Amino acid sequence: MTTTPSPRARVTAVALAAALLAAVAVVYTVRASERNAPAAPDASGITLTTTPGLYVRTDAGTVSVVPTEGGRKAPRTEDGREATRTEDAREATGLACRRFYAAGGTAVCLTTVPGIPPRTQAVVLDSALRPKRTVTFGGTPNRARVSPSGRVISWTVFVSGDSYAGSAFSTRSGILDTRTGYLIKNMETVQLSIDGRRYSAPDVNYWGITFSRDDNRFYATVSTRGRTYLVEGDLKKWTARALRENVECPSLSPDGTRLAYKKRVRTGTTSPWRLHVLDLRTMRDTPLAEARSVDDQAAWLDDATLAYALPGATRDASDVWSVRADGTGTPRLVAHDASSPSMVPPA
């Protein structure tokens, strides 16, 4: 014989279950937030001013720096041991980021916000790696850049749900002027011209923004109707014009004369890209010595060298490599188990 619970007992049971689920959700959120805490730099003592070098995101999700010669002495590994090899000569910053980039005494750290749908926080950091401002928006982190002066920040995230994209991802890119506070959460409002004519379409997507030294001119990728274009933009006029096709993830050289980018050299998903450098004065491009397919926005280490991430030895791992920007030389491993390279030169 079974006993049917009274309506009051059922209501009480449902309420207890709801309270338990809420408690679990709160604990999960708090713990997840702690895991994604972007900044705790005080203990490390590392700043962009005192520790120039190659900043990378480690496969563990933290940000470390390989100090340049003349920077901090006696570099140590993340567990405190004295470094014994060049590629181990890292120091932990205390930051946890999905994507990181620094320039001009400013850094940006992209982190994820737990929950559904996925959200991203762009945490703007000062030269001491302390948070100055946080912007929250939908999507999953993909690209981040800071203008050479440190004034303008950009980011790109993957999003889903756009009807034109079907089951595939699309992108959103944003820009923040840290001096004025002016924020553009979605740059798809920019007045775009292709082939000299104003252009608009529901499937226009932007990603991989890079800035010039004047904090006004920028370059980015735009995708529409199955084609990708390199666009040159003007922040003040809020316009952009297509310069050429088949360019993705541009990155402007420190001297402002060349763009490194991904060029699609094969159809399909097997090794589709090869890094090239475009001379903006002649509009001639040069394939680089890195023959492997690079799915990254390359970073300039100086006017002659680029760095980028490639898949590592194990699943979900990656390494940072470098190659000369003139098409000569041989790719070189510069940081194992790392991604998101960003070079901070000595002040």
Disulfide bonds with the S-S distance in Angstrom:
Cys97-Cys109 2.03
